[in-house]
Amino acid sequence: PVLVVDFGAQYAQLIARRVREANVYSEIVPHDITAAEVAERNPIGIVLSGGPSSVYEDGAPAFDAAIFDLGIPVLGICYGFQVMATALGGEVAHSGVREYGSTNVTVSDAGNALLADQPAAQTVWMSHGDSVSKAPAGFDVLASTDSTPVAAFANDARRLYGVQWHPEVKHSVHGQQVLENFLHRAAGIPADWNSGNVIADQVAAIRAQVGTGKVICALSGGVDSAVAAALVHKAVGDQLVCVFVDHGLLRAGEREQVEIDYVAATGVRLVTIDAEDRFLSALDGVSDPEQKRKIIGREFIRTFEQAQAQLLAESAADGDPIRFLVQGTLYPDVVESGGGTGTANIKSHHNVGGLPEDLQFELVEPLRTLFKDEVRAIGRELGLPEIIVGRQPFPGPGLGIRIVGEVTRERLELLRHADAIVRAELTAAGLDSQIWQCPVVLLADVRSVGVQGDGRSYGHPIVLRPVSSEDAMTADWTRLPYDVLARISNRITNEVADVNRVVLDVTSKPPGTIEWE
Ligand code: XMP
């Protein structure tokens, strides 16, 4: 792999994704990795990320300078550039001038592999206080800005390179080309990593792990579990059984998407558990959001355990019990939980289906090295229907936490109808790629007066919550075109009984969360 050294902040994951977009496999490692540990992983290149610190600060993230002597090509970015400069005898100055945001850079040496074919004047994204004031001996200066004399440097003999700006950020107009120049031209790494060989590798790995054992997978209807199960099915066929719990809190058409479209595309063995009555009676009379979440989580586990017991009994009869459980864990969850890389534990991820940790299974996690967009690409390559692969995130507790107030069958029916209208209109307007997700919420405890037909109405409001986001940790409300909002409002108030008002949520996250409960 190419190792991306994480000096903190949010840059390392973005760099890792951009490297993969250049068709080169990348992994994130912590900044305190030693030269011996690096050598053991046998990387074909190293990228040092930016970070929030100054190289002179007490407690600045340490880095083992012996890594520069391993003969592996290295690209330092921003803070990583300054770490390289300091470690190899250059100078970094507190210039007192902060460069932040879009900056004009002048490329003086477009003959060097790193900046080959780059325009002499270009706009890049900067975010730094300190600057490299003198390149180390043996390094050529390739670019500068008005306030930064050394904005990029190279030592071709040692294959060490650095840039002060952030090539991984889209605001750096030619940034991706800088990364690709480093990978392909300077380091000579071929562009040969793609969804096709990820699938081949994962299929081989799953076969090696599972052998002839039986595997179970809880499908949520979402992208991750769907792609994970499809991969496992491709690897071991009918050794896999998928379980889908219909808790009655799904959106219109979701059960059919899994039972018909997904099964047709993959051929997986699917067991659907009809648990609507069980969930709705457990939720009867409950309106507190936390209590709803707890009840839904608890019932989900009970239902799954029941299905599992049934399947276990069935499979034990033929002497071969189920030993493996598929999980759709993604790479950001692994990095953020500190799994395998030693990075700080930012948050322990909780699984979509809310399965407990003490399930007696060995986990199969074929997506744990992948980012979400890569999972979608693999799903498409495996032939999964777009309606599942392109699906918006949907919370495990489903519509249960999108009804503010008690959850009843009638209210679910009403919300499903309104939600289907919103989804259809957003898709028809071509807006699916602009929004991260658009929860539709029923304020069941609120009524307002309206006039419908020739008479007074006293109905409920529906809230639209369209948001734009990169990762759901922060979000902004999406500025939907007025005519699309008007059409949605018109249709909902005309077509959905008992709703006489449609309102738009214009709150960012923070302070609002994406969901209302
Ligand atoms: P919030 O409301 O916390 O949501 O801003 C962030 C993202 O997580 C989804 N979400 C959930 N997903 N189980 C899930 O699998 C849950 O209990 C849950 N609650 C919220 C939400 O849709 C958004 O994408």
Boltz pocket constraint, residues with backbone or C-beta under 6 A from the ligand:
constraints:
  - pocket:
      binder: B
      contacts: [[A, 351], [A, 352], [A, 353], [A, 393], [A, 394], [A, 395], [A, 396], [A, 397], [A, 437], [A, 472], [A, 509], [A, 512], [A, 513], [A, 514], [A, 515], [A, 516]]
      max_distance: 6.0
